[in-house]
């Protein structure tokens, strides 16, 4: 698998954070609209058998990586910092990636070090539905309601990490699909203007890898069930995805998929043999496992991963 890092720049409010598994789903829809269903079917061949054509990360502030889901005792103590302040250190500057993992907490920074105000501000947006019989709002389905909108700090850009099979998809095609999603909008309420972004650049350089790596740090939610990771040297937070069909499939009348349990972004995973790769996890779905409406539905249970060296502890 080849690797890329894309830089995205928000152009509007968003309905929520950019998560890798959701963005992958929208990229699949973008491929279907641009090239047709036959090309998408071809790309998805073998997806649930360990042969993904594309794997997409969450969006991270440009130049930063998420703090891994290691317990605090795996890090060196941070001088002159209380426990609450330490817990807010979510982001590791990428230039510090090659430092020993035990020192990462000392180098990590909170949101306020990345944006002068807030990294992401939440504002409530009123909505209403007009009853065409009366010309007004009312009660029940016509009652006014509010939805949260998320605004990112001005001039904030995001990094997206992508692993792809160059024999099945090119770098230019990936750029085109990202641009298509950015123009249409990502996530909730894209149809009313949310989730717009530009693709500022895309590079095949600088994929972070530590020397003598023996574990992997994930950059998106991934499904690790049954893959034989070593339980005493793996850490993660569980994440449940209650997925729904997107794009035109929301009009089927049965938009909900079966829930999926995954390890959240920032998981540190070790194989018994110490082998590391630039992605891990597995493709989920197919044969009606996720959806009875569209039986071929799959879900990104893969995640791009960064090879890291995890020291043994006494």
ABEGO torsion letter per residue (X at the ends): XBBBBBBBBBABBBAEBBBAAAAAAAAAAAAAAAAEAAAAAAAABGAAAGBBABBBBBBBBBGBBBBBABBAAABBBBBGBBAAAAAABABBBAAAAABBAAAAAAABBBAAAABABBABBBBBBBBBBBBAAAGBBBBEAABBBBBBBBBBBBGBBBBBBBBBBAAABBAAAAAAAAAAAAAAEBEBGAAAGBGBBBBABBBABGBBBBBGBABBBBABBBBABGAGBBAAABBBBBBBBBBBBBEAAAAAGBABBBBBBBBBBGBBBBBAAGBBBABBEBBBEEGGAABAABAABBBBABBBBBBBBBBBBX
